[in-house]
C-alpha cells in the first residue's frame, strides 16, 4: 500500500503542476494586452492570475517577460490581429492538451499500480517457496 500511495502522491503533484501550467497559459491566451501592442505589454503585471499563484511565481519573471514581449510586440501584434479567433482555437488546443496530459498521468498511475501489484505477487511467491 505504501508504494501505491507514493506513486499516486507523486502523480497528484505532477497533475497539480500540469494544471497550474494550463492556468498560466490560458491566462496568457485570454490576456487583453495582446491586442494593445506595446502599451498592453506594459500592463502585464495586471495579468489575471490567482493571487496565490503570483506569490509562488514571484514578480521578477514578469519584468523579464515584459522585456521580451516589448521586443516581439510589433510582429506578434500583427500576427494576433490577423487571426481574430486565435484565442478560440488556442483555448481549445490548451484544454485538449491539458486533458491529454492528465489522461496520460492517470494511465501512468494505473500502469505503475499494476507493476507494483505484480512485483508484490512475485515477491510473495518467491518468499513462499
C-alpha positions as CSV (number, residue, x, y, z in Angstrom):
1,X,0.0,0.0,0.0
2,X,2.9,2.4,0.7
3,X,4.2,2.2,-2.8
4,X,0.8,2.9,-4.3
5,X,0.5,5.9,-2.0
6,X,3.9,7.2,-3.1
7,X,3.1,6.6,-6.8
8,X,-0.3,8.4,-6.7
9,X,1.1,11.1,-4.5
10,X,3.8,11.9,-7.0
11,X,1.3,11.8,-9.8
12,X,-1.0,14.1,-7.9
13,X,1.8,16.7,-7.6
14,X,2.6,16.3,-11.3
15,X,-1.1,16.8,-12.1
16,X,-1.3,19.9,-10.0
17,X,1.8,21.4,-11.7
18,X,0.3,20.5,-15.1
19,X,-2.9,22.2,-14.1
20,X,-1.1,25.3,-13.0
21,X,0.8,25.4,-16.3
22,X,-2.6,25.2,-18.1
23,X,-4.0,28.0,-16.0
24,X,-1.0,30.2,-16.7
25,X,-1.1,29.5,-20.5
26,X,-4.9,30.1,-20.5
27,X,-4.4,33.4,-18.8
28,X,-1.8,34.4,-21.3
29,X,-4.0,33.4,-24.3
30,X,-7.0,35.4,-23.0
31,X,-5.0,38.4,-21.9
32,X,-6.4,41.6,-23.5
33,X,-2.9,43.1,-23.8
34,X,-2.2,41.1,-26.9
35,X,-4.5,43.4,-28.9
36,X,-3.0,46.5,-27.4
37,X,0.6,46.0,-28.6
38,X,3.5,47.6,-26.7
39,X,1.1,49.5,-24.4
40,X,-0.5,46.2,-23.4
41,X,2.9,44.7,-22.7
42,X,3.4,47.5,-20.1
43,X,0.2,46.3,-18.3
44,X,1.5,42.7,-17.9
45,X,1.6,42.8,-14.0
46,X,-2.2,43.2,-14.2
47,X,-2.4,39.7,-15.7
48,X,-5.4,38.0,-14.2
49,X,-3.7,35.2,-12.3
50,X,-4.8,34.0,-8.9
51,X,-3.0,35.8,-6.1
52,X,-1.6,32.6,-4.6
53,X,0.0,31.8,-8.0
54,X,1.5,35.2,-8.3
55,X,3.1,34.7,-4.9
56,X,4.6,31.3,-5.9
57,X,5.9,32.6,-9.2
58,X,7.3,35.8,-7.9
59,X,7.3,39.1,-9.8
60,X,10.8,39.1,-11.3
61,X,9.9,36.8,-14.2
62,X,7.2,39.2,-15.3
63,X,9.7,42.0,-15.8
64,X,11.9,39.8,-17.9
65,X,8.9,38.6,-19.8
66,X,7.8,42.2,-20.5
67,X,11.2,43.0,-22.0
68,X,11.0,40.0,-24.3
69,X,7.4,40.9,-25.3
70,X,8.4,44.5,-26.0
71,X,10.9,43.3,-28.5
72,X,8.5,40.9,-30.1
73,X,5.4,43.1,-29.8
74,X,5.1,44.6,-33.3
75,X,5.4,41.3,-35.1
76,X,3.3,39.4,-32.6
77,X,0.6,42.1,-32.6
78,X,0.4,41.9,-36.4
79,X,0.1,38.1,-36.2
80,X,-2.6,38.2,-33.5
81,X,-4.6,40.8,-35.3
82,X,-4.5,38.8,-38.5
83,X,-6.1,35.9,-36.6
84,X,-9.1,37.3,-34.7
85,X,-10.2,33.9,-33.5
86,X,-6.7,32.7,-32.5
87,X,-7.7,32.6,-28.8
88,X,-10.7,30.4,-29.6
89,X,-8.8,27.5,-31.3
90,X,-5.7,28.0,-29.0
91,X,-8.0,27.7,-26.0
92,X,-9.5,24.5,-27.3
93,X,-6.0,23.2,-28.0
94,X,-4.9,24.0,-24.5
95,X,-7.9,22.3,-23.0
96,X,-7.3,19.2,-25.1
97,X,-3.6,19.2,-24.2
98,X,-4.4,19.6,-20.5
99,X,-6.9,16.7,-20.7
100,X,-4.5,14.6,-22.7
101,X,-1.7,15.2,-20.1
102,X,-4.0,14.3,-17.2
103,X,-5.1,11.2,-19.0
104,X,-1.5,10.2,-19.6
105,X,-0.7,10.8,-15.9
106,X,-3.7,8.6,-14.9
107,X,-2.6,5.9,-17.4
108,X,0.9,6.0,-15.9
109,X,-0.6,5.7,-12.4
110,X,-2.6,2.7,-13.5
111,X,0.3,1.1,-15.2
112,X,2.5,1.8,-12.1
113,X,-0.1,0.3,-9.8
114,X,-0.3,-2.8,-12.0
115,X,3.5,-3.1,-11.9
116,X,3.6,-2.6,-8.2
117,X,1.0,-5.3,-7.6
118,X,2.8,-7.7,-10.0
119,X,6.0,-7.1,-8.1
120,X,4.3,-7.7,-4.8
121,X,2.8,-11.0,-6.0
122,X,6.2,-12.1,-7.4
123,X,7.8,-11.3,-4.1
124,X,5.1,-13.2,-2.2
125,X,5.7,-16.3,-4.4
126,X,9.5,-16.2,-4.0
127,X,9.2,-15.8,-0.2
128,X,6.6,-18.6,0.0
129,X,9.0,-21.2,-1.6
